[in-house]
Amino acid sequence: MELAGKRLLVTGGAGFVGSHLADSLVADNDVLVVDDCSNGNAEWIPDEATFVEGDLTNADVVADVVTEDVDAVFHFAASKAVNTDTPRKQFTENSEMTYNLLERMAEVGVEKFAYTSSSTVYGEAPRPTPEDYAPLEPISVYGAAKLAEESLVSTYAHSHDLQSWVFRFANIVGSRLQPGAVIPDFILKLREDPETLTILGDGRQEKSYMHISECIDAMEHVVEHADADHNVYNLGTRTTTSVNTIADIVADEMGVDPDYEYTGGDRGWTGDVPRMRLSIEKLSALGYRPSQSSDDAVRAATRELIAEL
Ligand SMILES: NC(=O)c1ccc[n+]([C@@H]2O[C@H](COP(=O)([O-])OP(=O)(O)OC[C@H]3O[C@@H](n4cnc5c(N)ncnc54)[C@H](O)[C@@H]3O)[C@@H](O)[C@H]2O)c1
């Protein structure tokens, strides 16, 4: 689908990834953002977009924003904490939002759907993990909800006239990333105490980080070029960064030299996957190759977040 001259709905468009996508799409499209601002910031929504504040677990809100003149829905609204205190609520609300959107789209004939899934659907799979890796065995409720939602998207793609693009994200980093993610957390902790940094786990967790600018470019590339009914793509970088290296980069950029203390164990919290690297061969074969390494993405994001937090 060409991303020009379209009317596009961005759910979660006041959040980190959704607001950056809305920024990019408004140049050539008519963009409608819906968000309940539970974790977003209305100030990040570009002025050119129309904003509806509402909760997508409410089918009436979904009916208001998904109308027959919408060409495509980009669905980014979700509760995304892997270590949530309210897993049942997260599972119910995330899957309900996705179900509400798909049902309403089928009802009014909106036929294009882009959905943000996550590396967490793979659980502790061997790396680099390709899209066709099986069995998919998530180890967090967040990952289980993503897998359930992917199944709903596949169902609607195969049994209704829906074309879908599912993105399994590595860790996406950059401006507007909120505390709760490792880079903003380290920045805030080091501002409070530049002498000591407490690191969750043993610091040796190794994951792939992708900068938001490349994530947006890659998503747009896939939507414009992948033309199957149901398209599933990993988005990430070829390399990984350890939590210790993130601490080193953040300390270096802040000009401090803290001692590290560890909470211990091989992971930060229950449900955390200590190692994650996604195969991006399918993305490369479609013609998109990220230019940054994972370390580059972490350093660029650290600079942006130091300036804005
Ligand atoms: N950032 C990452 O590294 C990453 C990795 C994997 C997957 N994802 C997925 O990408 C998507 C976007 O993530 P993000 O990092 O931008 O998160 P975010 O929290 O910044 O954005 C999500 C937005 O959804 C909104 N929202 C939540 N519940 C809502 C509801 N019931 N009704 C309306 N709006 C609601 C929030 O207010 C927020 O603005 C999510 O689906 C997330 O699971 C993100």
The ligand as a Gaussian input file, in Angstrom:
#p B3LYP/6-31G(d) Opt

LIG

0 1
 N        8.917000       0.288000      22.416000
 C        9.306000      -0.961000      22.213000
 O       10.490000      -1.286000      22.325000
 C        8.314000      -2.012000      21.805000
 C        8.780000      -3.314000      21.623000
 C        7.877000      -4.302000      21.236000
 C        6.564000      -3.975000      20.986000
 N        6.115000      -2.694000      21.199000
 C        4.710000      -2.412000      20.938000
 O        4.590000      -1.238000      20.150000
 C        3.403000      -0.549000      20.501000
 C        3.744000       0.885000      20.873000
 O        4.630000       0.863000      21.997000
 P        5.232000       2.182000      22.614000
 O        6.614000       1.852000      23.027000
 O        4.990000       3.328000      21.719000
 O        4.336000       2.275000      23.943000
 P        3.627000       3.573000      24.590000
 O        3.128000       3.137000      25.922000
 O        4.527000       4.752000      24.525000
 O        2.410000       3.821000      23.592000
 C        1.207000       3.100000      23.694000
 C        0.080000       4.119000      23.694000
 O       -1.162000       3.404000      23.836000
 C       -2.022000       4.181000      24.661000
 N       -3.027000       3.288000      25.224000
 C       -2.857000       2.296000      26.133000
 N       -4.031000       1.725000      26.437000
 C       -4.980000       2.369000      25.691000
 C       -6.401000       2.234000      25.565000
 N       -7.078000       1.315000      26.285000
 N       -7.051000       3.057000      24.696000
 C       -6.371000       3.985000      23.982000
 N       -5.035000       4.163000      24.076000
 C       -4.354000       3.366000      24.924000
 C       -1.105000       4.789000      25.710000
 O       -1.652000       5.952000      26.308000
 C        0.144000       5.102000      24.882000
 O        0.132000       6.432000      24.385000
 C        2.759000      -1.350000      21.634000
 O        1.820000      -2.249000      21.077000
 C        3.909000      -2.124000      22.206000
 O        3.478000      -3.302000      22.836000
 C        6.963000      -1.708000      21.607000

